[in-house]
Amino acid sequence: MTTPRCPACQSTANQRKAGKNRSGSQRYLCKACGENYTPAPYPNGYPEPIRKKVILMCLDGQTFRSVARKMGVNHQTVANWVNDYVLRSARAIYKKPKG
């Protein structure tokens, strides 16, 4: 295993484990500068290609629940992604021009 490097002072000496964050990634404490950090955090959520495919399936007229079953995602997650997509699209369309 490689010794983690502090992002603040670049030191590899005196790095101590300092618990884990919510996603389960190992946290470290640099004894040299006192910085707490996570060298390689675990990714959260689903990959972007899955989200895009889910949104396209819903735009094709499939129900949230049928998409959820086919993609192995919770139906409420599908609804949240579609609602976020609609809100972002509406903001982009109705964005006030500057000036």
N, C-alpha and C positions, 0 to 999 in steps of 0.2 A: 504494500500500500504506500502511496506517495504521501508525503507530509503536506498538508494544506498550506497555502501561501496567503498571508494577510493582505487584503486588497488596499488597506490604508498605508502600511509601512513596508510591505513586501517581504516581511520576515517569515522564515519557515521554522525558526527556533521558538520554543516556548508556546506552541499552539496546544490548547487544551479543549477537550470536548465540553460543550456547554448545553447539553440537552438537545431536543429536537423541536422543529417548528410544527405548525398545524398539519402540514402535508407529509410530515415524517422525515424531512431532510435533516441531516446532522448539522447542528450549529457548533461553532467554535468560538473560543475566546483567545485573543492574542494577548499574552502576558506582557509583551513588549510595549504595546500602545493602548491596550484596554479595549480594542475594537471587537464587537460581536459580529459574526458574519456567517453566511452559508455559502460554501465554495461551489456546490453544484446542486441547486434546488431541483426538486422533482417537479415536473410539469403538472399543472392543474387542468382539469377539465378534459374535453374531447379535442382531438386534432381538428384543425381548420377544414380539411377535406370532408370530414364527416359532417360538420356543421353545414357546409355548402350543399352537400348532397341532400341533407334533410330539408333545407329551405327550398331547393329545387323541386323535391318531391311534393312538398306542400303547395308550391306555386302551380304544380301540375294538377292540383285538385284532390290529392289524397288527404284523408283525415289525419289529424295529429296522432290518434291512437294506432292507425294502420302503419303509419311511418315509424312510430316508436317500436312496434312489434318487429317490423322488417329490419330496422337498423340496430335493435338492441339498446334503445335509449328510453328513458322514462318519458311518458307522454307530456308531463308538465315541463320537462326540459325542452321538448320540441316546441311547445307553445311559447316558452320564454324566448327561444331563439328566433322564432317567427316574429313575435312582437318586437323584439329588439331590431330585427331587420326592417320591419315596417316603419318604426320610429326613425331609424337612421335614414331610410329612403325619403320619408316625408320631410325631414330636416334639410336634406340635400336639395330637394325640389323647391321647397319654400324658403330657402335661405335668402335673407334680405341682401340686396347688393350694397356694397360699401360705397360711400361717397355722397 
